[in-house]
Amino acid sequence: MSGVYARRLSVVAATAALAATSTLFSAPGAQAAMPTPVSAATARTYLSQLTVGAEGSSSGYSRDKFPHWITQSGSCNTREVVLKRDGTNVQQDSSCAAVSGRWYSPYDGATWSAASDVDIDHMIPLAEAWRSGASSWTNSQRQSFANDLTRPQLIAVTDNVNQSKGDKDPAEWLPPRSSYTCTYVRAWVHVKKHYNLSVDSAEKSALRSALNGC
């Protein structure tokens, strides 16, 4: 091998190594998000296993029966943990409140720079959970459900979009950004299956239809 050719190879190798290092240290990180829901195939299987029945009563329901947001670590509560997890370049003050950052809402595709414009949505709304079986749970079980960071149950989204969802199920509401529908219904079924919550017939039909398009 000539000295010139060897030097060329050395330069190429060094350039490649530099590019790899640059990518490693300067490439933007992937957008943080809620835990990944089960696949569409698994969600279809789960859906077939869920109890189907008429939706229960809202009698006795109160958000206070699902204690949230609880302290997760230090001075950080569940909302603040999700804001940090789902945002980009989130800075928090000494009390853990988000004072700057950017949040992308997958429900509608909007991006926000103020935490006050962002709600933490419960994938399965608390009132929906109550009507689907949570009315028989203990307060401790409902607290775990309302602050679940392990399942795809909590997600940062645009506040007024979350408010338009309210306590509706997928037969009544789906995210306005249709490209997120598959993720949404997979997460919905994932959480309902984990907590052994029931579905009503219209809800199941809407879920089945959405999952068949995934």
C-alpha positions as CSV (number, residue, x, y, z in Angstrom):
1,M,0.0,0.0,0.0
2,S,1.5,3.4,-1.0
3,G,2.0,6.1,1.6
4,V,-0.4,8.4,-0.2
5,Y,-3.2,5.8,-0.3
6,A,-2.6,4.9,3.3
7,R,-2.9,8.6,4.3
8,R,-6.1,8.9,2.3
9,L,-7.6,5.9,4.1
10,S,-6.5,7.5,7.4
11,V,-8.2,10.8,6.5
12,V,-11.4,9.0,5.5
13,A,-11.5,7.0,8.7
14,A,-10.9,10.1,10.8
15,T,-13.6,12.0,9.0
16,A,-16.1,9.1,9.5
17,A,-15.2,9.0,13.2
18,L,-15.6,12.7,13.6
19,A,-19.0,12.6,11.9
20,A,-20.1,9.8,14.2
21,T,-18.9,11.7,17.2
22,S,-20.7,14.8,16.0
23,T,-23.9,12.9,15.5
24,L,-23.6,11.3,18.9
25,F,-23.1,14.6,20.8
26,S,-25.0,17.2,18.7
27,A,-28.0,15.4,17.2
28,P,-31.3,16.4,18.8
29,G,-32.8,13.7,21.0
30,A,-36.0,12.0,20.1
31,Q,-39.1,13.7,21.3
32,A,-40.0,12.3,24.7
33,A,-43.4,10.8,25.1
34,M,-45.7,8.6,27.1
35,P,-44.7,4.9,27.3
36,T,-45.2,3.1,24.0
37,P,-48.6,1.3,23.9
38,V,-48.9,-2.3,22.8
39,S,-48.9,-3.1,19.0
40,A,-52.1,-2.9,17.0
41,A,-52.2,-6.7,16.8
42,T,-51.9,-7.0,20.6
43,A,-54.5,-4.3,21.1
44,R,-56.9,-6.2,18.9
45,T,-56.4,-9.3,21.0
46,Y,-56.8,-7.3,24.2
47,L,-60.0,-5.7,22.9
48,S,-61.5,-9.1,22.3
49,Q,-60.8,-10.0,25.9
50,L,-62.4,-6.9,27.5
51,T,-65.7,-7.2,29.3
52,V,-68.5,-5.6,27.2
53,G,-71.4,-4.1,29.0
54,A,-73.6,-1.0,29.4
55,E,-71.7,1.9,30.7
56,G,-72.0,2.3,34.4
57,S,-73.4,5.2,36.4
58,S,-71.6,8.4,37.2
59,S,-73.3,8.5,40.6
60,G,-70.9,9.1,43.4
61,Y,-68.1,10.1,41.0
62,S,-65.7,12.9,42.1
63,R,-62.2,13.7,40.8
64,D,-61.2,13.8,44.5
65,K,-61.7,10.1,44.6
66,F,-58.7,9.8,42.2
67,P,-56.0,11.7,44.2
68,H,-53.7,13.5,41.8
69,W,-51.2,15.0,41.3
70,I,-49.1,13.1,43.9
71,T,-45.5,13.7,44.8
72,Q,-43.2,11.5,42.7
73,S,-39.8,12.6,43.9
74,G,-38.4,15.5,45.9
75,S,-40.8,18.4,45.2
76,C,-41.9,17.1,41.8
77,N,-45.5,15.9,41.4
78,T,-46.9,13.7,38.6
79,R,-47.8,16.7,36.4
80,E,-44.4,18.1,36.6
81,V,-42.7,14.8,35.9
82,V,-44.9,14.4,32.7
83,L,-44.1,18.0,31.6
84,K,-40.4,17.3,31.9
85,R,-40.7,13.9,30.2
86,D,-42.9,15.0,27.3
87,G,-41.2,18.4,26.7
88,T,-38.0,19.5,25.0
89,N,-35.3,21.6,26.9
90,V,-37.6,21.9,29.9
91,Q,-36.2,24.0,32.7
92,Q,-37.7,23.7,36.2
93,D,-37.3,26.0,39.2
94,S,-36.5,25.0,42.7
95,S,-40.1,23.9,43.3
96,C,-40.0,21.7,40.2
97,A,-42.4,24.0,38.2
98,A,-41.6,24.2,34.5
99,V,-40.5,27.7,33.7
100,S,-39.4,27.2,30.1
101,G,-39.4,24.5,27.4
102,R,-41.3,23.4,24.4
103,W,-44.2,20.9,24.2
104,Y,-45.5,19.2,21.1
105,S,-49.1,18.0,21.4
106,P,-49.6,14.9,19.3
107,Y,-53.4,15.2,19.5
108,D,-53.4,18.4,17.3
109,G,-49.9,19.0,16.2
110,A,-49.5,22.2,18.1
111,T,-46.3,23.3,19.8
112,W,-46.3,25.4,23.0
113,S,-43.7,27.3,24.9
114,A,-45.7,27.9,28.1
115,A,-46.5,25.1,30.5
116,S,-49.8,26.8,31.3
117,D,-51.0,26.0,27.7
118,V,-50.5,22.3,28.3
119,D,-52.7,19.8,30.1
120,I,-51.8,16.3,31.3
121,D,-54.5,14.2,29.7
122,H,-55.6,10.9,31.4
123,M,-55.8,8.6,28.4
124,I,-58.7,6.9,30.1
125,P,-60.6,9.8,31.7
126,L,-61.2,9.5,35.4
127,A,-65.0,9.7,35.0
128,E,-64.8,7.1,32.2
129,A,-62.8,4.8,34.4
130,W,-65.3,5.3,37.2
131,R,-68.2,4.2,34.9
132,S,-66.1,1.3,33.6
133,G,-65.3,-0.4,36.9
134,A,-63.1,2.0,39.0
135,S,-66.1,2.9,41.2
136,S,-65.5,-0.4,43.0
137,W,-61.8,0.3,43.6
138,T,-60.2,1.6,46.7
139,N,-58.9,5.2,46.8
140,S,-55.4,3.8,46.8
141,Q,-56.1,1.9,43.5
142,R,-57.6,5.0,42.0
143,Q,-54.6,7.1,43.1
144,S,-52.3,4.7,41.3
145,F,-54.4,4.8,38.2
146,A,-54.5,8.6,38.1
147,N,-50.8,8.9,38.5
148,D,-49.6,6.0,36.4
149,L,-46.3,6.8,34.7
150,T,-45.7,3.2,33.6
151,R,-48.6,2.6,31.2
152,P,-49.6,5.0,28.3
153,Q,-52.1,6.7,30.6
154,L,-50.6,10.2,30.9
155,I,-49.7,12.6,28.1
156,A,-49.0,16.3,27.7
157,V,-51.4,17.9,25.2
158,T,-52.9,21.3,24.3
159,D,-55.2,22.3,27.1
160,N,-58.3,23.2,25.1
161,V,-58.0,20.0,23.1
162,N,-57.9,18.0,26.3
163,Q,-61.0,19.9,27.5
164,S,-62.8,19.1,24.3
165,K,-62.2,15.4,25.0
166,G,-63.6,15.7,28.5
167,D,-64.6,12.2,29.6
168,K,-65.6,10.9,26.2
169,D,-64.6,7.5,24.9
170,P,-63.4,6.8,21.3
171,A,-67.0,6.4,20.0
172,E,-67.5,10.0,20.9
173,W,-64.0,11.6,20.5
174,L,-60.7,10.9,18.8
175,P,-57.7,13.3,18.4
176,P,-58.2,15.9,15.7
177,R,-54.8,14.8,14.2
178,S,-55.9,11.6,12.5
179,S,-52.4,10.3,12.1
180,Y,-52.3,9.8,15.9
181,T,-55.5,7.7,15.9
182,C,-53.7,4.4,15.9
183,T,-51.4,5.3,18.8
184,Y,-54.4,6.7,20.7
185,V,-56.6,3.6,20.4
186,R,-53.7,1.2,21.1
187,A,-53.0,3.2,24.3
188,W,-56.7,3.2,25.2
189,V,-57.0,-0.6,24.9
190,H,-53.7,-1.1,26.7
191,V,-54.8,0.8,29.7
192,K,-58.3,-0.6,29.9
193,K,-56.9,-4.1,29.7
194,H,-54.2,-3.5,32.4
195,Y,-56.9,-2.2,34.8
196,N,-59.5,-4.7,33.8
197,L,-62.0,-1.9,32.8
198,S,-65.0,-2.7,30.7
199,V,-66.1,-1.2,27.4
200,D,-69.6,-0.5,26.1
201,S,-70.7,-1.8,22.7
202,A,-70.3,1.5,20.8
203,E,-66.9,2.1,22.3
204,K,-65.7,-1.4,21.3
205,S,-67.0,-1.0,17.8
206,A,-65.2,2.3,17.4
207,L,-62.0,0.8,18.8
208,R,-62.2,-2.2,16.5
209,S,-62.8,0.0,13.5
210,A,-59.8,2.2,14.3
211,L,-57.5,-0.7,15.1
212,N,-58.4,-2.4,11.8
213,G,-57.0,0.6,10.0
214,C,-53.7,0.4,11.8
